[in-house]
């Protein structure tokens, strides 16, 4: 069996992939372009990919291909109709990074809520030396107990965030983007109700026809001026021009993003002009990427391949 990693560096160079050698020959490519994919995939029995597009153009010459494993939950890069036509199986992975993404959600929140960029700079710029008071009150912040936290998408990650927020004393409400998922234990509200009532809004939904461009200018206009917005779902859920306007005009207080419409970040992204770290925090899609989550991810992929060929 020949197992080919088409974008192995998307998992990180610190994760040991030697376990896959127990299953067969392993070939690893750091990254693979659309032009390179056909040649690299043509002798594979198994492809392990993250962002590479899998379609007739990329795997049409791969006559031995039996299984495609996606090292992610989203499968927008798979032409499933073509794979079904060829009888090629595919697998994705859900639930491997729930704790990691939930943790990152709170890391972004507290960075913004407690004005940590300001207070860190205040001390490092040596303003605290010889200050007249042991406490510096210049930037006010509030505890999240008794705040309303609105969650868009109460799946595995959304529920984990909801449970932690509840432990902090938040009132948690949620909006189901599909309209189908009633979740016990939390109050389901309409989209407009969530926006207008929430002090914190976090997105944990997948990208689909219900969520693309969901957070647009109209949505931001309905939020509280002191609200903090967090997106750890998918970049295209947010209209970045609208978010930039909302931040620049004080429509909302701050935003934390771990995902963007185009990744890596485009030079044309309107958010790159906002340099105030108290208003905007952007991290380079790292919420899922704790060492534990990535290790767990590859163990699951290994198990999927082993099970398929049993």
RAHU-V947682 format. One record per helix or strand of 2 or more residues. SS is the DSSP state (H for helix, E for strand). FROM is the first residue (numbers start at 1). LEN is the number of residues. If there is no record, write none. Layout:
# RAHU-V947682
ss=SS from=FROM len=LEN
ss=SS from=FROM len=LEN
This chain:
# RAHU-V947682
ss=E from=2 len=4
ss=H from=8 len=3
ss=H from=18 len=5
ss=E from=25 len=4
ss=H from=34 len=8
ss=E from=46 len=4
ss=H from=56 len=4
ss=E from=67 len=4
ss=H from=80 len=7
ss=E from=89 len=3
ss=H from=98 len=16
ss=H from=116 len=9
ss=E from=148 len=5
ss=H from=156 len=12
ss=E from=171 len=5
ss=E from=187 len=2
ss=H from=191 len=7
ss=E from=200 len=4
ss=H from=217 len=5
ss=E from=228 len=4
ss=H from=235 len=3
ss=H from=240 len=9
ss=E from=254 len=4
ss=H from=270 len=4
ss=E from=280 len=3
ss=H from=291 len=18
